[in-house]
Amino acid sequence: MSKDIAVVTLDSDAAKDARDVFINQASSEEIGRSQVKLISDEIGGSGKIAILSATPNATNQNTWIDFMKDELKKPEYKNIELVKVAYGDDDDQKSFQEAQGLLQSIPDLKGIISPTTVGISAAARYLSGSAYKGKVALTGLGTPNQMRQYVKDGTVKNFALWNPVELGYLAGYAAAALASGQISGAEGEKFKAGKLGEYTIGKKGEIILGPPTTFNKDNIDDFDF
């Protein structure tokens, strides 16, 4: 940077003074609120739900869960009750057991949100071979490759995640815009990122890719990651 070389971080940030801009996958608020909408659509806006998270002290998970809880306060979700937040420690076997425990201890559970790639795949694996398949909805954050079989066998209808290809694409355009002098990294500046359209730099040089991508049986084969 001292030699006027543009520095872009993506996915995970560095110190604010060690880069010009940070390309973030999605805002924590968008992730949390969109998860509630997904589960609500699947259970018809009514019933008991649980969250299968990573660890109790996972900052990103807790932030998303806070936004989920806030979203659930809205009138349109008044018939949805969050009955438990369980933790699988981002361990496959522990997450599998926690999913099993949720379903066996809450007989009228309608849905599970698992905002962790380890948790959602473990929960899907349990559901797919159980009597709860097709009766209890599961959504969360996962990758298409790990979730493809569960979408195709009907265990999971929808789940979400940011698109890493688009994240890198946006980072490339941001770097080019910085290097060419179109932007300096200041809040409020705008630049065009090819097929993704126009972006505006936010506070502290943050550029948010956009809402998470929702994957389902209609589009999951379009992705390979």
Secondary structure, DSSP 8 states (H G I E B T S, - for coil): -TTS---EEESS---GGG-SEEEESS-HHHHHHHHHHHHHHHHTT-EEEEEEES-TT-HHHHHHHHHHHHHTTSGGGTTEEEEEEEE-TT-HHHHHHHHHHHHHH-TTEEEEEE-SHHHHHHHHHHHHTSTTTTTSEEEEB--HHHHHHHHHTTS-S-EEE--HHHHHHHHHHHHHHHHTTS--S-TT-EEE-GGG-EEE--GGGEEE--S-EEE-TTTGGG---
